[in-house]
Every structure is written in structure tokens, then in C-alpha cells.
Amino acid sequence: MFDVVVVGAGPAGSMAAKTAAEKGLSVLLVEKRQEIGTPVRCAEGISKDSLSRFVEIDRKWIAAEVVGAKIYAPDMTEVVLAEEMAGNEVGFVLERKIFDRHLARLAAKAGAEVFVKTTALGFERTEGGLKVKLRRLGEDWEVETKILIGADGVESRIGREAGIIKTLKMSEIESCAQYLISGIDIDEKYTYFYLGNDLAPGGYAWIFPKGDKSANVGIGILPSLAKMPAKQYLDRFIEKVGVRGKIVEFVAGAVPVYGEISTAVTDNIMLCGDAAYHSDPITGGGIANALAAGYHAGVVAAEAVEAKDYSAGFLRRYDERWKSDFGLKLRRNKKLQEFFLKLDDATLNRLARSISGKKIEEMSVQAIIMELLKTNPSLIEVLKDFFS
């Protein structure tokens, strides 16, 4: 019998397990894969502030530290964000294989039991809580718990079985493909973003340095707008921009760009990270929100155990916490994503030219929107929520 069972040992799950264990709860953290942190399914970027908020930074899982970002319009007009802004938005490129294992070790150090190669098959309700069905090394077994935290990814089995989330539409999920390439010749002080409806329909391509002349080179597309698989778009992008180097690794995955869900809880159950669609609808970045959501879930789990109340009504404290933390950003960025999806490449080029060469202190999302409003006054009604 555990106070909390956490399914999924990514940043959200490990942070939830760590936080709950630190508050004195008995915690089981299970991960279906043999190794925590593999395969890597993201570009691995995170801001310095978002990271240091929850963990003490250790250089062993920092692959690169960047001082800026370079954004390229479809016609290759360059917009440069320097340290003051981009450093807050990007900051570090992680070595996720090391970082994720570090978080799981912190959870174990706090007192959580951690099992790998353990799949959650489902759950059933009991008089005292939940009975979670697990499979490990071919053996099926069960544990009882008061609270189940689903941090099991974008198509969360826990979330769907609990009725909290639904299967995403093709317009609500980004299909991503990424190579790790060595021997690449780039300025490793910057991350690189490439826009264009033909280049990456509904998304963007990226190059994130990993140090020692290696980089994550990837692309994210909306399947509802794409004419071919993400890998084909990625190969075409690499050829177009002239990326040279040796492909070391290939990964593919999916990222929710749903925006804010109404609730991430039901009786005895909370979802966090990609399982709760917590990734940013514009950037697709999810590590920062996953860490925050995991922390809030762990805190509310401890409050629920103390109160002996595991009802959805009580657990909505978790909704209140994550919504007040980053819910507004999810709502705003979803509206902005929907707006930018309507722009053609000519408009993107015009926007980029209007801000290319400006100093960093003049750069912000609001500044970009203001530039759009100058040339498209009719957009005031569309974007009014952004300024409210």
C-alpha cells in the first residue's frame, strides 16, 4: 500500500515523486523503459530560471550554455535575440539522458521506490483508493495506492482510462523528428530556429548545440497540415540549409499543442507534464512546465493524504496551482499559435524584416505582436486577449 504511485519517470513524474517523498509520503515511481531518460524526444532546451527553480544546477547534465537565439524567416531573414532575452528563454541545452536519471535518483534519495522496466497496465477502484496493475519482467502484479499520478506521456493511458483526456486531433499534436549530428559547424553560443509553411507546416525546424561540434537537429510539424512524414521534412531541411556532419542518433515522437485543459484531475488521480498537455503550444517546449506540474502534484498529494481526502474536489487544488503558475501562458500561446498558423510565408518574411537588426532590449513577444498590428490593424480584435 502506497500513498502515491507515479507512472512515468520523466521530469514531471520524477519531480512529483521527489516532492511527495520529501513530504513524508510512501511513493512508488515506475518507468516502462529499461533506462530512464532514453530515448530523448525533445530538443532539450530550458531556461536557466525554470531549471534553477526546482533543482540545483549540475554541469554534468548541461550539454551547452547559450547566450542567444537566431530565428530565420522563410526567406532566411535573420532575427537575433541576445543574452538578456534568449538567455531567459533558452539558457541551457540539457543532456536529458543524464538529467532525467539525476531527477529519478533525487526521488529515490528522498525515499521513493523506483522500478524500471515496469509497465502500468491500468487501474481499478477499491473502497480505499485504487489498485494499480503493473507488469515487470513478464510478471503481472498489483499495488494499492491512495493517489495515482499519471506522467506517462502525450497519449497517457492513465489519463484516457480515467476519462480526463481524450485522443488528440491531428491539429492538436506536433509530429517531431530529430537527429543528433556530430561534426557540425555552427556557432555553439546560439540556438537556431527556422520558420516556413513549406519548410515545417504548423511548426518549425531547430538546431540546438550539444557541445563538441554536435547538435540536435530536428523539426516539428502539424500532421493536419503536412504532406509527408516529419522525417522527410527534416531530411529536406538539412539539405536546404546545408547541415553537414555525421548522424549519430535518430528519434521521433509527438508533442501536444492543445493548450490549457479544463482539469487534470479526477478522484484519486492527477496528470502532469505531457500527459496533461502541459507543453507550450507555440514552442512545443515542455520541460519547464513538467517540472512545475510535478512539483505542484507532489505538494497537493501530501495535502490530500494529510486531509484523507482524495476526491476530485480536493485534488482541484492541483489545478489551481498549475493554472496559476503557467495556465495563462498556455491559453495565450494557444491563441497566438492559432493566429500564426494563418500567416503565409510572405507575411512571416515581412514581419522578420521589420524587426531584423533591432537591439535585444526592444525584442519581446509583445513587440512582435505590435509590429503585426501596425501593418494589420484588423488583428486588434483577434489578439485582444493577449494584452488583457
Sequence and secondary structure as in RCSB ss.txt:
>XXXX:A:sequence
MFDVVVVGAGPAGSMAAKTAAEKGLSVLLVEKRQEIGTPVRCAEGISKDSLSRFVEIDRKWIAAEVVGAKIYAPD
MTEVVLAEEMAGNEVGFVLERKIFDRHLARLAAKAGAEVFVKTTALGFERTEGGLKVKLRRLGEDWEVETKILIG
ADGVESRIGREAGIIKTLKMSEIESCAQYLISGIDIDEKYTYFYLGNDLAPGGYAWIFPKGDKSANVGIGILPSL
AKMPAKQYLDRFIEKVGVRGKIVEFVAGAVPVYGEISTAVTDNIMLCGDAAYHSDPITGGGIANALAAGYHAGVV
AAEAVEAKDYSAGFLRRYDERWKSDFGLKLRRNKKLQEFFLKLDDATLNRLARSISGKKIEEMSVQAIIMELLKT
NPSLIEVLKDFFS
>XXXX:A:secstr
 EEEEEE  SHHHHHHHHHHHHTT  EEEE SSSSTT S  S  EE HHHHHTTS   GGGEEEE SEEEEE TT
  EEEE HHHHHHHT EEE HHHHHHHHHHHHHHHT EEESSEEEEEEEE SSSEEEEEEETTEEEEEEEEEEEE
   TT HHHHHHTS     TTSEEEEEEEEEES  S TTEEEEE  TTTSTTSEEEEEEEETTEEEEEEEE TTT
 SS HHHHHHHHHHHHT  SEEEEEEEEEEE     S SEETTEEE GGGGT S TTT   HHHHHHHHHHHHHH
HHHHHHHT  SHHHHHHHHHHHIIIIIHHHHHHHHHHHHHTT  HHHHHHHHHHHTT  GGG SHHHHHHHHHHH
 GGGGTTTHHHH 
